[in-house]
Amino acid sequence: IPAFLVLAVFFFLPTIFNFIYALTDWSSFKSEIAFVGTQNFTDLLSSGTLLTSLRITLVYAVLVAIFQNLFGLLLALLLERDTRINRFARVMFFVPVVMSALAVGYIFQALLKPDGALNGILGSLFGTTVSIPWLGSTTWTIVVVALIHSWKWMGLSMLIYLAGLKTINEDVLEAARLDGASSWQAFREIRFPLLAPAITFNVTTALLGSMNGFDIVQATTAGGPARSTELLNIFIFRTFGQGLFAQATTMSLVLFLLVMVLAFPVIRTLRKREDVL
């Protein structure tokens, strides 16, 4: 009963109020709250800004899911052998996972400035002045920020894939080697299919977690340049800051529903893939 009360007060009740306030004109400019129905949803959809932020959020989530799982799987394969060096490397790659996301964002923001450390290193290597605006492109900045997000969390994906690799029966791999299978064939036909549960977990957590992204993007670009990295959570944050509480609540409700709509098909598809394999 105490656990249920905590869940009700800190989860169910705020969620219910989220639905209620999205149908009002709650703001810092009015002393009273009036019911307006679906007007907030109509206004947001007609402005186009919400749809743009939703599109950017989906692109960001897909990029993070791809990069994070690719890096995590490669690291797991490279560090699979249980040696002292590999154990040390696993710890080092896991360190960013426990770091503050805001700290990671500010560190990379300093590194990637035109006069930052990365351009300084490149200038030293090539013997010339390099001033590339890594976070200044309206096309590629979203990719750079997704890479930073993936760098922070790839250690977690690595551990999940390592756990999956350790569960594969060595007798099966030995039989494949005796049948003349190369390392690539053994990975493609045996190891990768048997990693299906790990892939389900990593893809789902990366995709849904990045859809709620805020801190890394806020610290590196704050939604810029030209709002090209303005995730929906950053848009919500700005709207709350402007005192438009009902509109911000409406947007958070839209994000909640979007995550729910995407979560079930993704998990169901990956679970079906596990059953087939």
N, C-alpha and C positions, 0 to 999 in steps of 0.2 A: 504493500500500500504506500509506504513512503516513497519508494522509487517511482510509482505511478503518479503520485502527486507532483514530484519534481518534473517528470516528463510532461504532465498536463500544464503546469505553470510556465515552464520555460520553453516548451515546444508547441503544444497544441493551442494554447491560448494566444500566443503571438501570431501563429499561422491564421487563426480565425480572424483576429483583428486586421491582419494583412488583407484579407478578402473584404472586410467591412470598409476599411478606410480607403480602399481603391475605388469605392463607389461614392465618395464624398468630395467636397471641395476644401479639405483640410489644408491650411497653409499658415504661415506666420503673419500674413497680412490681414487675417480675419480673426475676430474673437469668437465666432460661432462656427460650428461645423454643420453643413447642410448636405442632404443627400442629392446626388446629381446623376445617379444611375451609371450608364456606360459612357458618359461624356468624356471621361479621362481617356478611355481606350480609343474612342473615336478621334479625339484631338491628337493623340500620339501617333496613331496610324496615318492620319492625314498629313502630319508634318514631315514624315519620311525619315526623321532623325533616329527614331526607334528602330526602324527596319535596317538602317545603315549600321547602327551599333550591333544589332543582332547578327548581321552578315559578318561583320568584323569578328565578333565573338566566336561564331562557328568556324571561320577560317583559322583563327588562332587556336581553337580547340583541336581541330584536325591536324594542324602542323605540330602541335605539342605531342599529340598521341603518336604521330609517326616518328618524330625525332627521339622522343623519350624511350620508346620501345626499341628503336633501332640501336641507339647508343647502349641501352641497358643489355640487350641481347649480345651485342658485340663484346662488351666488357665481360659478361658472364662466360662467353666462350673463351676469351683470352685468359681469364683468371680462374678457369675451372679446376686446374690441378691444385691440390692442396699443399702448396709449398709455403715457406716462410715469407718469401717475397710477395707471393700472390695474396697471402693473408694481410700483409701490410698494405698492399695496393687496394684491397677491398675496403679497408677501413678509411683510407684516404679518399676514395671515390664516394664513400657514404657520408663523409663529413659535411658536404653542402646540404644534405637532407635535413640535418639538425640545426643548420644555421638559420638565422632570421631571414625571411624572404625580402624584407625591406633592406636589410644590410646587403644582401646579394645584389639587389637592384641598384643601390647607390654605388656599390663597388664597380659594377659594370658600367654604370653611367659615367663614372670618372675615367675608367679605362678607355671607353669608346668615344670620348670627346675628340674634336679635331686636334686639340693640343694634348691629348691624353697619352697614356703609356703605350697603348698598342701602336699608334702612329709613330711614336718615338722609337719603338723597337724596329718597326719596318723601315723607318728612315735610317737607322743605324746599319741595318743589313744591306740596304740598297745604296747607301751613301748619298741620299738626297732627302729633301724635306717632304714628308708625307702628311697631308692634312685631310684625310678621308672623313667625311661626316657619316659615320656608321649608323647614327640614329637620326639622320636628316633626310632620308628618302621616303617619300609617300608611298612607294611601291615595296621596298625591301625591308623597311624598318620592322614591319610585323613579323617577318621571317627571323630577323636578328633577335627580337624580343622573345619569340617562341623558342629559339635556340638557348637563350639564357634560362628560360623556365625549364627546358628539358635538361640543361646542365645541372640545375639544382636538384632535380628529382630522379635523374637517371640511376643514382646509386640505389634507390629503393627498387626500381625495376630490375637492376642487376641482381640484387639479392633474391628476388622472387624467381628470376630465371635460373639462378644458381641452384636454388632449392628444387626447381623442376628438373634440372639436369641430373641432380644427385639421385632422383627417384627412378631414373631409367635403368632397367636391368642390364648389367654388363654382359650377361649371357646373350642377350639379343644382339648387342653390338659386336660381340665376338663372332657370333654366327654370321653376321653380315660381312665381317672381314674375311672369314673363311670362304665365303661365297664369292669373294673377289670384289666387294663393294669398296669404292674409294671413300675417302673422308667426306667429300662433298655429297656423294650418294647416300652415305649413312646418315648424314645430317638432314638431307632433304627428304628421304623416305622414312626415316625412323625417328630421329631425335626431334626434329621440328614438329611433326604431328603429335608426338607424345608430350610436347610442351603446351598443348592446347589449354589446359586449365590455367597455367601461368599467363598465357597470352590473354585469356578472358579477363583475368583480374587486372593485369597491367593496362590493357587497352581501355577497359571500363573506367578505372580510377584516373588514368591520365586524361581521358576525354571529358569526363564529368567534372573532375577537379579543375581543369583549365577553363571550363565554361564559367566557373565561379572566380576566375582569376581577377586580381586587382593590384596586390602589393608590388609585384615585380614591375608591371607595366607602369604603375603610378610613379615608382621611384626612378625608372629609366626615361620615360618619355612623357608621362602625365597625359597620355592620350594623343600626343602630337607625333609627327608634324602634320598640321592641317587636319587633325582629328583622325588620322589614318590608323591609329592604334587605340582608338577610344572604345574599349570594351564596354559592355552594358553596365557592369558594376561601376566603372568610372563615370559613366553618364548618370547613373543613379546617385553616386556620391556628389556630383556637381549639382544635380537637381535638388537634393536635400539641402546643400549649402546655400541655394538660392531661396530657401524657405518654401518651396513648392512640395510640401510633404505628401499630398495625395497623389500627385503625378509620379513622384519617386516611388511611392508604395505600389502604384500601378505597374511601374516598370519592374520592380522586384517580383511582383506576382507573375508577370509575363516570363521572367527568367525562371522562376520556380516551375511554371507549367512547361516551359521549353525543356528544362532538364528532365522533368518527369516523362514527357513525351518521347525524348530521345533515349532515356535510360532503359526502358523496358524493351524496345526493339533491338537495341544493341546487345543487351545481355541475353535476350532470347536467341538472337542470331548466333552469337558466340557459343552459347550452350548447345545449340543444335549442331554446330561444327564439332564440338567435343564428342557428342553422341555418334556422329558419323565416323570420326576418326577412331 
